[in-house]
Amino acid sequence: MNASPDPQRRRTVPRQPAPTPQWPPSRAVGSRPSERAAARLVGGVAGVLRRAGPRTSLNRPIGTDRRLAVVRSRLEVAKQIAHAHQATVNDVVLAAVAGGLRQLLAGRGEDLEGLVLRVMVPISLHHERPGQASGNQDAMMMVPLPLGEPDPVRRLALIAAETAARKRTAHPQVTSGLFGFVAVQRATYRFQVHPRFVNLSFNHVPGPPVPLYVAGARLLELFPMVPIMGNITLDVGVLSYAGQLNLTAMADQATCPDLEVFAQGVRGALDDLAKSTLAPTS
């Protein structure tokens, strides 16, 4: 992909991979400080994920077939909503997802009174100054979605307060550093896919802010693809691109035949939040 329809050819420089780092051979297995820290983190993550979530139809054994639904929005609208309610764009999208889930479960006849779902959300912990890159600093946190709250503005306020507080105690990244250890990855996966601990996973990735081109043709839209696993029947991915804010819902075909109900609920929640700030939705 290129940032212009007719990119200039640049001279390629052969890559020289760095040598693989070696552990000091004099240390016994399990004696490294990072290994001991990883062992402590396994217990910490397990402790958080052991807090049981509510039992809903979102957590069932899944099959091999999938359903897909997309929601198109504008990044500027989400920013206006976030600014008006002292929240973040991520909070706004989570509030819209909560609206979609509320409509989905209500349509299935499930009790929404006091219902709070547990959603796994990756976040960025970057704090470096301009010109000081320190690599990926991602973390994960469990965010409660108050589906029992019927007011979309109130739902957003509750979510914003929770995410602000939980970012200060977010768990370290799961794909590198200490969480690169196989034992930690296995422990995290084992607890994440169990229906008692996580109702939904949510991924929001900031994409390129300018249009991209492939072989001279402009890339019109970008949508993320997120997998589902274990007993989680619905996952949500969000990607911004060139002013767009696009959401993809991936679901199990057999257990979530009403996925479009969720998508309509997300659109309705975004509309309600936009109306609260008098922001046009398109």
N, C-alpha and C positions, 0 to 999 in steps of 0.2 A: 504494500500500500504506500501511496505517496501523498504529499500535501499539495500537489499541483498536477494538472492533467498532463503536463509535458515536463517531467522532472529531468534535471541535468544528470548526465552520467558521471558518477564519481569513481575515482580510482579505488579499487578495493585493496585493503592491506591484509596480508595473511595473519591469521590469528596465532598467537603463541600462548597456549594454555599454561597456567601457573602450575607448579608442581603440587601434587597431592600432599596436604599436611600430614605429618606422622606424629602419633602420640609418643611420648617418651617411653622407651621399652622397659625402663626400670620399674614402672608402676604396675601394680597388680590390677586385674579387672575389678571394677567396683570401687577403686580407691580415688579415682579422679573426682575433683570437686564438681565438675559438670554432671557426672553420672549420679553423684549423691543428690545434687539439686534436682535432677530429672526424676529421681525416685520420690522426692518430696512433692514434686509437682503432680505426679500421678495421683497421689493421695488427695491433693488439693482439688484437682479437677474432678475426681470421683466424688468428693464431698459435695461439690456444687451440683453435679448432675444427679446425685441421688435424691435430691429434693423432688418428690413426685409431682408431676403436672396433672391436670385434670384429664379424665377419660372422655374422649370425644371420638366421633367417626373419622377424624383426621388421622388416627393411628390404627392402621389395620395392616395385615400382611399384604404385600404388593406382588403383582405379577410382572410379566415381561412387556406388556403393551402400555403405551403412553398417550395422554391427551395434552394438547398445547393450546394456550390462550395468550393473547398479547393485549397490552393496554398502551396506547400512545398518549403522551403528554408533552408539555414543554418545560424545560428546566427553569426558565424565568418565572413561570407561574409558581413552581415549587419554592423558588427563592423568595418570592413576594410573600407567600404564605408563611414561610419560616421566619422571615424578618418581622412580620406583623405579630407573630405569636412567640417571639423570643425562643425559637427552636432552630433545628438544623434541617437541611434538605432530607437527610436520612430519617429524621423524626417524622417529617411530613409523609414520606413514602410508607413508613411503618404504620402511621395512623390510617392511611388509605388502605393498606393491606388489612388492618384490623376491621375497617368497614366492610371490606369484601368478605372476610371470614365471618363476620357477624351475619351478613345476608345469606351466606352459604349455609351456615349451621341453622339459622332460623328457618330456611327453606326445607331443611331436613327434619324439622320439628324438635330440635334439641333445645334444652333449657339454657337460656343465656343469662339468667339472673345471677349476678356476681361472678360470672365466668371470666377467668384470667388465664390466657394461654401462655405457654413458655416457648419462646422463639430464640433460636441460636443465631446470633448476629456477629459477623466478623467486623472489626473496626481497625482503623489506622491509628498508631500512636506516634506518628512523626512529629517531632518538635524541633528539627534542625533548622538553622538559619539559612537564608539564601546562599547558595554556593557551598553548603556543607551537607553533602549527602552521606547518610549513614546506612543505606540499604533498607530492605523491608523491615518494618516494625509493626507487624500486624498482631492483633489479639482477638480473642473471642469473648463474648459476654452473653449472658442469658437475660433477655428482655421480656418482662411481663406485658402482654397485650390485653388491656381491659375491655374485652368484648361485651361485658355486662353494662358498659357505659353507653347509652344511646346517643348522647350529644357528640358529634364529631369534633367540635372545638375542644370540649372537655377531654375527650380521648387523646387528642394531640398534646394537651397540656400535661396529662398524666404520663404519657410516653416520654415527652421531652425531659420531665423531671427525673424519671427513672434512668434514662440513658446517660444524662449528665452525671448522676451519682455513680452509676456502674462503670463508667469509663475510668474512674479513678481506681477501680479494683479489678480491671479487666484481666483475663488470664493470658499468659504469653502465647505467641504465635504457634500455630500447630504444624507448620510445614518446614521450619528451619530452626536453627539454634537448638535449644534444649529439647524442643518438641520434634526435632528430627530423629530422636531416639525411637527405635521400633517399639519398645515397650510402652512409651507414652502414647504413640500413635494408636496402638492396639487398644489401650485402656480408654482413650478418648472415643474411638470408634465404637467400642463395646457399649459404652454408656449412652452415646449420642443416638444410636439407632433404636434403643429400647423405648417403647411407647410411653413408659412411665415418666421419662425425664424430658423429652423434647417433643413438642407438638408440631413444630414447623422450623425449617431453616430458611434464612433470608440473606441474600448477598446483593450488595449495592456497590458497583464499581464505577468510579468516575472515568469516562472515556475521553477520547480526543475532542477538544472544543471546536475544532475546525473541520471542514469537510475533507474526506480522504478520496483518493482516486486509485482505481485498479485498471491498468492497461489503458489509461486515458479516460476511462468512464467514471463518473462521480458515484460514490457509494451513497445511496439515498438514505438507507436506514440501517441501524445495527440493533440486534436483539441478543441478549445473553441466553445461553442454554445451560440450565442447571439440572444435575441429576437428582433422582430420589433414591433412597436406600432404606434398607431395614423395614420398619413399620411406619415410615413417614410417607403418607400418600400424596402430599402436596408440598412443593418447594417453589420459592419465588426468587427471581433474579432481576436486577434493575441495572441499566446501563445508560449513561448520558453520552450523547454524541451530537456535536454541531448544533447545540441548542435544544436537542430533543431529550426527553426523559422517557425511556421505553422500558416496560415491564413485561417479563415473560413468566407465566405460571406453567410449571410442568407437573403433571399429575398421573396417577395410576388410572388406566382406562376403566378397569372393572369397578374400582371402589370410589371413583370420582367422576361419574358420568355427567354431573351438573357443574362442571368447571366453569362454564360460561356465566353461571350465576355469580361465582366469585369475581370474575372479571367485571361484570356489570356493577357489582357492589363497590369495587375499587374505583371505577369511573365515577360513580355517584358520590363516593366519599371525597374524591378530589374536587368535584364540582361544588359540594357543600363547603369545603374548606376555602375554595377560591371565592365563593360568594361572601364568606365572612370577611374577606379583605377587599371585596369589589374588584378582584383580579379577573380579567377575561381568561377563559379556559383554553382558548385556541387563538 
